[in-house]
Amino acid sequence: MDYEEPKFFQVMQYAAEADGDVIDMVSGNPDWGPPAALREALSAYADLESDAFQYPPSDGLRELRETIARRRGVDANQVVITVGTGEANYLAMARAFERDAGDEAILLDPVYPYYPGKVELLGGTPRIVPTERDGGIDLDAIRSAMSDETALVVLNTPNNPTGAVYDPAAVEAVIEAAERHDALVVADEVYREFDYAGEFESALAVDSPNRIVTDGFSKSLAITGFRVGYGVFPAEHADAARTRHMLVNVASPRPSQYAVLHALEGMDPAYQEAARERMQKRIAAFTDALEAAGAEYTTPEGGFYVLARFEGYPGTTANVERLIDEIGVAGMPGDTFGTTRTDWIRFALVTPRVEEAAERLAERFV
Ligand SMILES: Cc1ncc(COP(=O)(O)O)c(C=O)c1O
């Protein structure tokens, strides 16, 4: 089978190789750097005894699992440390398909492209269901797409790419529907620290054996390169996830886990608030400039991304590459995220130059 590689790397590479000054707003790589406590832990690591350079426990450093469990109000046995949220999503999806409970996965459109890729890799069939116009959950659409073939429903809140933060009551209703169809719900909460209205509620609030929550530190600690994530699995699925993680990875890297643990314990509590405020300012600056340019755009309730639409300029890869060449602004084609935002281009606000980017866009399109 040929697996389709998500287009992120293709567009990132195009932007990196382009001539001239390119404002890179392609992927969600935070530009603000990790907390000081994480850097200090990493420096200290080099001087640790030789056992710090050996295999960690397969499911993660015990202290890290316990810290996460305490913060998230779950039992440490439910927590499996993974190679990023990406691996936690993979483990959760694999669990859904190995239960002989159907082979369809309900994914919401617009969709983070790694979800359909992983579903297909695991032999499942993606069933794409549109969201509301504002990116919110369309409960009727999900309920009517569900059947006994449904093995999995994947939710992502705050959402990439729409910026929607899902209504907690709708998330609960999806989990209840999944229970009726013997399906698992995976709630990917990797952007949960970037909730601007304070309305995000974790799916952990819904007590259900059918609900798996995935999360990680790539965004909240600005360390996408460290690859530390985790899944919170209901008791009956945790051992299967642990075993698959062990067979695929042996374990997640020890220095990254150590650094995250020390960051969680020792960082300035103002770090995350500052990151949220920085992002809110960027959203305001970028969307104000788009407004002045007469473009259509989204105002995210959470996460890092703004979708923008320019009249007569659909969000294809060719058009995105043209923008890189003509004005030095790099986004992601909307057609990467399913079928409902093909007219749009997604911009990741991970550069201090968002206003300049919007001005370049305004000049190009007005
Ligand atoms: C919705 C979503 N889930 C998961 C990930 C991957 O997270 P991690 O770096 O923790 O694997 C991303 C990264 O952009 C994302 O947008």
The ligand as an SDF file (V2000), in Angstrom:
LIG
                    3D

 16 16  0  0  0  0  0  0  0  0999 V2000
   -4.0250   18.5080   16.0560 C   0  0  0  0  0  0  0  0  0  0  0  0
   -2.6200   18.0800   16.2650 C   0  0  0  0  0  0  0  0  0  0  0  0
   -2.3920   16.9130   16.8750 N   0  0  0  0  0  0  0  0  0  0  0  0
   -1.1330   16.4680   17.0710 C   0  0  0  0  0  0  0  0  0  0  0  0
   -0.0470   17.2100   16.6400 C   0  0  0  0  0  0  0  0  0  0  0  0
    1.3250   16.6450   16.8380 C   0  0  0  0  0  0  0  0  0  0  0  0
    1.7440   16.9130   18.1220 O   0  0  0  0  0  0  0  0  0  0  0  0
    3.1210   16.3260   18.6620 P   0  0  0  0  0  0  0  0  0  0  0  0
    4.2090   17.2240   18.2040 O   0  0  0  0  0  0  0  0  0  0  0  0
    2.9420   16.3640   20.1540 O   0  0  0  0  0  0  0  0  0  0  0  0
    3.2660   14.9410   18.1230 O   0  0  0  0  0  0  0  0  0  0  0  0
   -0.2380   18.4430   16.0180 C   0  0  0  0  0  0  0  0  0  0  0  0
    0.9070   19.2260   15.5370 C   0  0  0  0  0  0  0  0  0  0  0  0
    0.8040   20.2370   14.9050 O   0  0  0  0  0  0  0  0  0  0  0  0
   -1.5600   18.8870   15.8170 C   0  0  0  0  0  0  0  0  0  0  0  0
   -1.8150   20.0420   15.1990 O   0  0  0  0  0  0  0  0  0  0  0  0
  1  2  1  0
  2  3  1  0
  2 15  2  0
  3  4  2  0
  4  5  1  0
  5  6  1  0
  5 12  2  0
  6  7  1  0
  7  8  1  0
  8  9  2  0
  8 10  1  0
  8 11  1  0
 12 13  1  0
 12 15  1  0
 13 14  2  0
 15 16  1  0
M  END
$$$$
